[in-house]
Amino acid sequence: MKGEIVMKKINKYLHSFVHKSYIVLFSFVLLSSCSWIEENPDSLITPAQLGDSEQACDQLVTGVYSKWIYDMFCWGYFPRMLEFDADYISGPDWLFGTFGAGNFQGEPDLTDALWKGCYGLIGRANTAERYISEMKNISSAYKNNALGELRFQKAFAYFLLVRAYGPIPIQNEQMVNEQMVNELSNPRQEVTKVYDHIIGLLEPATRMLYKNTDEAYRPGHVSAGSAAGLLAKVYATEAAYAMPAGTELIVRTGAPYTTVNGNKRYAPLQTLTFTKQAVPGYESLDPLQLYRQAADWAEELLGGTYGTYELSDYSVLWTKANATASEFLFSIGTVSGDATYKTSVHTQYEGYMTATGSDFIQSGGWTGCTRHWYDLFDHDDYRITKGVRHRWRNYTQRESNSGFYYPYDDEYTIMATGRNLAGDWVKDPSGIFADGVNYYYSTDAQCLAFTTKYEDVTDNAIDNADANWPFLRLADVILVYAEALNELGKPGDAITQLNKIRARSNASRASMGGTNALSTQTLRRSAIIEERAKELACEADRRWDLLRWGIYLDAMNAIGGTDDSGVNKSRTARNLLFPLPVQELNTNAAITANNPGWQ
C-alpha cells in the first residue's frame, strides 16, 4: 500500500513536469541510512517492480537525478559545500562556519553532501543501468539515451569527488549486493585513473544521448552536447593541473580594507603575479595533449556536431522561462515550495520576501561576492549593473524607513544619499534613488555584491523557491575553449572566444594590442581565468580553478587573513584537499590514511 502511494506521487510529478519539458527530480529506489544507502522494502518500490517500459525507464533515470536534490541540495549542503572556500565569495561568519574558515573536518555536512551524496548517486545509477540494459520493450535509441543520462551523471559525480579529495575509490559497476554503495575494501585510485574512468563514461555518452535537436529530446535533460561540454572541461582541468610548476598567472586581489582619514574604506585592487605550484598526481600527464582534446571537444560542440547550442541574451539569461535554454548544459531544478525536493539556492543568494510583492526580505540573501570581485568589472558590464543588487531592504528596516545600497562609491552613494564620498551634497539630484528611503551601506556581511542570478522564481515569498542551479553552462565551455587555444599557441582564436562572453555582457573587448591589450600568453591566461571568476560567480566554480592552476594558497592568503565580512581566508597545505570521511576510514579496509594534514 505504501509503495502504491509513492508510485502515485512519482507519476504525478513526472506527468506534471516531463510533459512541460522540465526535469523534476524524485527518488524512489534507495534511502540514506547511516553512512551507506540501503533499501527499505516496506515502503519503497524496487527497480524490479517497475516493469519493462518507457515509463519504468524514465522513473529509474529520474530516481538518479533525484539524488542531486534529496541528498545534496535539499538540506542546504549544496551549493555551500562547493562555494564557500574561495577568494571572491563571502557572507556572515555564522553561515560560513568552520568550513568557510578552512576547518573542513569540523563540518559534518561535507561528508553527507559530497562523499555520501556522490557515491549514493553513483550506486543508484549503477543499479538503474543494469535494469535498463535488460529491458526488452523499449527502443534501442530510448535505451541508449537513458543509459547516456546515467553515465553523464556518474561522470559528473566522480568529477566533483576527484577534484575535492584527490585519489578516490571507483565503484564496481557490476556489484551484486545493492545494499552497499561502496565495497568494504575498495582502494583509492590515482587521479589519472579516475579521470580516465570519467572520460570512459562520457565519450560513449556523446554517441548515446539525444542531441538537443532530436525530436525525442526533452529540454531540461542532459544531451549529447552536455557530455561533449563536460569532456572539454574535464580535459582542461587535467591539463591545468599538469601545467609545469612556475607557470605564471596574474590575479587582482589583496586585503579588503584600508584606513583613510581614520575611516575604514575598501582597499584598491592589487595586481599580483602568482607562480603555479606542482600538484601531486598529475606529473605524468602532457598538458598540451590534454588541451588539444579539450579544444577538440569544445570545437565540436560549438560547431553543431551534437546539436545547436548558443549563448542566451543577457536580458533573459537568468529568467525562469530560460531555465531549459541550450546554454544550460546541466542544471538542477525543483518544484516551487516542495517540502522534500527543494533547494536553498534562492534563499541563500537572494532571500525570500515577507510576502509576495513585498519590498522586504524576511530571511536569507546572505551569500555574495567581495568588493574586489566587483571591482574586476568594466563600469557598464551588465554582470554588475544588472547582475548585482544595488539596493534592498530587510524586514527589520521597515520601521526606520531605511535600506542598504551597494557599492560604496561616488556614483551609487550619490544615487542613494544625494552626497558624494566626501560628504558634499550633489546639487543635481536627478540620479538619486529618490523613493523617500534612507539608504546606507555597511562594511560587513550585510553589504556584499549580492547576485541577481537566482532572483526570478515562481514565488519569491517562500523559503523553498524553484531557482535552478547551473552545474554546467555553455559560457563555461567557451571559456575552457579560450583557455585551451591560448595554451596551444593560438592567441587570436583564444581572444575571439573570450570576447564572445564579454560581448554578451556589454564589456569592453579584449585584443592583442591597444587599450585592452593581451599581448602575452600570461596576460591572456590571466584574463581568461579572471573572466571565469566574473562570469561563473556564485556558481561554485572558483575554488576548482584556483586548485587546478596551483595558486589556491597564494590567492587565499593574499587576502591577508579575513575578507570583507571577517571570514577567515588564511589557508595551509592541508586545505588543498578535503578530508576523507571518518566513516570511510572506519569501514573501508583498503584505505588506511587520510589526506595530508587531516587526522
N, C-alpha and C positions, 0 to 999 in steps of 0.2 A: 504493500500500500504506500509506504514511504517512497519507494522507488518510482511509483506512478506519479506521485506529486512532483518529484524532482524532474521527471521527464516532461511533464506538462509545462513546468516553468521554463525549461530549456527550449521546448518547442515554441512557446510564446515569444521568447526573445529572439530566437532565430527567425521566426516569421516576421517579427516586427522590424528587424534590422537588416538581415541579409537581403530582403526584398526592397529595402530602402538603400541598397548599395553602401552599406556601412557595416563595420565589424563590431560585434558585441562579444565580449569575452566571458565565457562561462565554463566552470569546471564541474565535472560530474564523475570522474573516474577515481581520483585519489584525493586523500586529505592529508594535511600535515599532522604528524604525531611525533613529539619529541624531536630528535634530530633527523629522523627519517620520514618517509612518506609511506603510508600503509592504506590498504583498502579497508572499508567498513561495510561489509556485505549486508548489514542490517538496514542501511539507509541509502546506499548508493547503487547506481547502475554500473555493472561491469561492462567492458567492451564487448564481450561475447553476447550479452543480452541485447545489444543494439541491432544486431542483424547484419544483413548484407545489402546495402542500398546506398544511393547518393546521400540520403538523409543521414544514415548511420555514419558514412564517411565524413560528412560535414560536422556532425556532432563530435567525432573524435578529433578532428582538426581544431574545432572551436575550443574543445577542452584543453588543448595545448596552449592556444592563445590566451586562455583564461589565466594561466599561471602568471603571466606578467602582471595582471591586475590583482588577483586574490593573494598571491604570496609576496608581491613586491610593492605594488603601489597602494593597495587597499589600506594598509596600516600606516601609511605615511613614510615608510622606509625609503622608497624611491620617490622622487629623484634625489633626495638629500644625501643618500649614501654615495652617490656618484658626483654630486655637485659641490659639496661644502669644502672640500680640500683643494682649493685653487686660489690663485693670487688675486684675481679680479672680482671675486664673489664675496659677499659679506651679509651680515644680519646680526640680530641680537645674540649675545653670548649664551643665553639660556637655550636658544634654539640650536645653535651650533654644538654646544655641549662639549664633551670630551673628544668626540670625533672631529669636530671643526677645529679644535685646538691641537690636533695631532696625536691624541692618545687613542689610536684605533682599537686597541684591545679593551679599552674601557667602554666600548659601545656594543652591547649585545645585539642590537638591531642589525649590525653589519652582517653577522652570521645568518640571521633569518632572511635578510633582504637579498644578499648577493650569493653566498655559498649555497645555502639550502634552496633558495629560490631558483637559481640557475640549474643546479643539479636536479631539483624536482621537476623542472620543465624538461630537461634532457631525458630523464627517466620516463616521463609521461609520453614524450614524443617517440621514444623507442617502442613503447607499448603500442601506441596508435599506429606506428609504421608497420609493425608486424601484422596487426589485424587488417589494415587497409591493403597490404600487399597480398593477402589471401582472398580478398573479395573477388567474386565472380560476376556480380550483377551490375557492375559499373564499367564504363568505357575505359580504355587504356589512357586516353587523354585526361579524363577526370581523375583517374587514379594517380597518374604521374604528377598532375598539378598538386593534388593533396599531399603526396609524398614530398614534393618540392617545397611546399609550405612548411612541412615539418622539419626538413633538413635546413632550411634557412633559419628557422628559429633555434635549432640546436647550434648552428654555427654562430649565431649572434650571442647565445648564452656562453659558449666557450670563448668567444672574443672578449666578452666582459671579464670572464674569470681569468684568462691568461694575462691580461693587462693589469689586473688588480693583484693577483697572487703570484705571478711568475709560473714556474713549473706546477702543473696540476694533474690529477688523475683524468684519464679518458675513460668514460663509462663503457662497459661492454654492451654493445648494442644487441647481442644475442642472449642476454641474461634471462634465465628461465624464472627465477624467483622474483616475481614482480612486486613483492612486498618491500624489497630493498632498493633504495635509489642508488647507492654505491655498494660495491662489493666490500667485504670486511678486510680484504688485503689487496688493495689497488694502489700501486705505486704512482708517485708523481712522474709525469713525462716531461722531458726537456721542452722548453718553449718552442723550439723549431719543430718538434713533432706535433705539438698542439696546433701550431699554425698550419702544418701540412694536413692535419685532420680537418681543420676548418675549411681549408681550400678544397679538400676532397669531398666535403659536403656541398659546397657552394657551386663548384664548376658543373656537376651534373644538374644541379637545381636550375641553372640558367637555361638548360635544354628541356627540363621537365615542366617548369612553371609556365602558365599562360603569359603571353605578352599583354600589356595593358591595352593593346588594340584588338585583341581577340574578342570575339563575340561572347565567349564563355567567361571572360574575366569579370570579376566583381570588384568594383572600386572599394578601397579600404583594405583589401588583402594584399599581401606581398605578391610581386610579379617577377618575371624573368629579369626585368630591369633592376629590381631591388637586389637580386642576387649578384648581378654584374656590378652594381654600385658598391655593394658591400665588399666584393672581391677587390675592387680598386682601393678601397680604404684599408683593407687587411694587408694588401701588398705594400702600400705606402707606409703603414705602421711598422711593419717589419723592416722596411728599407731605412726609415729614420732611426730606429733602434740600432741598426747595423752601421750607420754612418760613422766614420772614424772619429776617435777622440780628438778634441781640438777644433772640430768644425765650429765656426762662429755663427752666432745668432744674436741680433740686436733686439733688446726688449726695452720698451719705455715703461718705467715703473718708479719705485722709490718710496720713501716714507710718506705717509698720508698727509701729515700736518706740519706746518711751520708756525712760528710766532711773529706777528707783525704789530709793532707798537703795543706789545703786551696782549694782543688778541690772537686767538687760535684761528688759523686760516689754512685752507688747503694748500699743500705744497705743489709747486710746479713739477711736471714730469721730468725725470732724469732719463737720459738715453744711455743705457748700459750695454756693453758687449760681453756676452757670456760665451764660454767655450764648452763644447759638449763633453760630458763625462761618459766614458765607456759603460755600456750596460751589459752585465754578465749574461751569457747565454746566446748572444747574437753574433759572437766573434767570427763564426764560420760562414756567415752569410755575405753575399755580394750585393751591396745596396743598389748599385746601378742596374743590375739584372732585375732586382725586385721592383725598382721604379719603372723599368720598361714594362713589366707586367701590369703595374698599376695604371700606367698611361694607356696601355692597350685596352684594358677593360673599360676605362673611363671613355676612351675614344669610341669604342663600340656602342656603349650606352648612349652617348650624345649623338652618335651618327645614325641611330634608329634601328640597330640590329635587333634590339629587344623590345621595340615598341616606340611610342612617341612620348618624350619627357621634356618638359620645359619649365623654366622658372616662372613662378606666378608673379603678376604685377604686385608691387608693394602695397598698393591700395587695398588688395583683397587677401594678401598672403596669410594673415593671421585671423581671418574671419572664420566663423564656424562653418559657413557654407563652402569654404575652400578646403576643408579638412581632408578630403579624399582626392585633391588635385594631384597631378602627376609629380609635382615637386616632392611630395611626401612619400618617399620610397618605403618607409616603415614607420608607422606611428601607432600609438596606443590610445584608444578612446573607450569611453564607457557610457553608461546611461545616467542622465541627469537625475540626481537625488537618490540613486540606488544605494541602499544601506550596506550592501555587501561588495558589489563590484563597482568600486569607486576609486577616485584618486584625490589627492590633496593638492594637486598642481595649481588649480585656480586659487585656493585658499592661501597656499604658501607664497605665491608670487603676486597675486592681485588683492586678496582679501575679499570676503563676502560682505554684502551690504546689510544694513539694519532691516531694509525692506526693499522690494522690487521698485526701482525708480528712485531710491533714496540717494542722497549725496554723501552719506556717512558710512564708513567702513565699520562693521561690527567687530570683526576679528580677522586676523591674517594680514597679508601684504607685508611679510617680514623680510623675505629674501630679495636682495638686489645686488647691483654691481657697484663697485667703488668709483670714486671721483676720478682716479687715474684711468680707469676704463673709459669713462665718459669723455675724458679729455683726449682720447685717441682719435676721435672723430672730427671730420670737417664740420664746419659750422652749420651747414644746411643738409647734412646727411639725415635722411628720413629715419634712420635707426636710432637717432636721438631726438629729432624734432617730433616724430610721431611714435617712435618705439619706446620712449621713456615717459613716465608720468611726470608732469610738471607742477601740478597742484592737486591736492586731495585733502579730505577731511575725515578724521576718525570720530566716532560717536561721542567721545569724551570732549570734543571741541564744539559741540553744538551750543552749549550754554554760553561759552565765551565768545561765540561767533568768530572762531579762528580756524586756521588750517595751515598746512605745510606747503612749501614750494621748493622746487629744485630746478637747476643747481644754484648755488650761491655765486653769482657773477653779476656784473653790471646789468646785462640785458634782462635776466629773469628777476633780479632784485628790484629793478625799476618797474617791471611789469607787475610785480607782486605788491610793492610798497610805495611806489612813486619816488623812491630815493635811490641814489646810486650807492656804491660800496663805501664812499667817503661820507655818506650820510646827508649829502646835499639833495634838496628837493628838485626834481626834474619838472620844469615848468609846463612842458607839454605832456599831459597825462594820457595821450591817445593810446599808448601801448599798455597802460595799466590794466590788470585783470578787471578792475572796476565792477566787482559784484557785491561790494559792501562787506566783504570778509577780510579780516585781519590775518594776512598770511605771514608766516615766519619760517625760518629754517633752523636746523639743529645739527651740530657736528657729532652725531651719534647714529645709532641704528634706526632712528625714526626718519632720517632723511638720507636715502640712498638713491641710486639710479634704478628705480623700480621699472621693470619691463612691462610693456602692454601686450606681449605676445599671447598671453592666456586670458585676456580680458573678455573676449566675445564668447559667452556661454548662453545656454538656454535660459537659465535663471541665475542671476548673479547675487541673489539673496539667500542662497543655500550653501551649506558647507561642502557638499559633495557635488559640485558643479561639473559639467561634462567638458572640461578642457582636454584637448588631445596632447599627448606627449610625443614629440618628434624624435624618434631614435635615429633616423637617417633621412637626410634631405638631399635633393639634387644639388643644392648650393654647396653642401659639404663635398660631394664628389667632384664638382667643378674646381673647388679649391685644392683638392687632392691632385687633380689633373694638372693644375698650375704648378703645384709643388714638384710633381714628377718631371714635368717638362723643364723646369728650371734646373733640377739636378742633372738632367740628361743633356744639358748644354743647348737648350732651345729657348733663349730668353724672350724673343719676340712672341712666340706662341704662349709662353707662360704668362706674359703680361696681358695678352688677349683674353685668356681665361679669367685672370684676376679682375680685369675690367668688366666682365660680364656681371660680376657680383657688385662691383662698385657702381656701375651704371644704373642697376636696378634700384639702388638706394640713394641716387642723386649725389653721389660722392665724386670728387674730382678724379679724373682718370690718371692712372699711372703710365709712365713712358720710360724709354731708355735715356732720354735727355730732357732738359728743360726744367720747369718748376718742380715737378714731381718725379725727378729722375731716379730710376732704379738701375743704375749703370753697372753694378757688380752683382755677382751671384749671391753674395752675402746680403746685400740690400734687398734683393728680390725675395730671397728665402725669408728674411725677417718680415718683409711686408706681407707675404702670403700667410705666415703664421699669425701675424697681428690681425690680418683680415679675418682669419678663422676665429680669433678671440672676439672680434666685433660681431661678426655675422652669426656665430653659434652661441652667443652669450645666453646664459640661463637655459642651456640645452645639455648641460653635464658633459661637455667635451674638453674643456680647457685642461683639466688635470692630465688627461691622456696625452695631449700634445706636449706638455712640459716634460712628461716622463719619457716619451719616445725620443725626444730630442736631447735628453740628458741634461736638461737645465732646470729641472724641478727644484732642486735645493737652492740654486742661485736665485731663481725667480721668487721663491717664497721668502727667503731670508733677506732679499733686497728691500722688503717692506720695512725692515728694521724692528721687528718684534710684533707689534699689533697693528691691525688695519683700521679703517675708518670707524668701525664700530667697537674697537677694543678687543676684537677676537685675536687670539694668539696665532700668528702665522710663522713662528720660528719652527724650523724642521731640521731633523738629523737623518742620517743614512737609513735608519730603520723605517722611516716613513716612505721609502721608495716602493715598498710592497706592503699590502695588508697582511695582518697575521692570520695564519690558518685557524679555523675554529677549534676550540678545545675538544668539542665532541668528535671532530675528525681525528685528532691526535689520539683520543682515548679508544676509538673503535677501529681505526684502520691500522692494522699491524704493519703495513708496508711504509708508513710514514712515522718516523721516529724523532724528527726535529722540526721546529717551527722556522719561519722566515727569520733572517738575521735581525737581531735586536728585540725579538719578541719571545717571551717565555711560554 
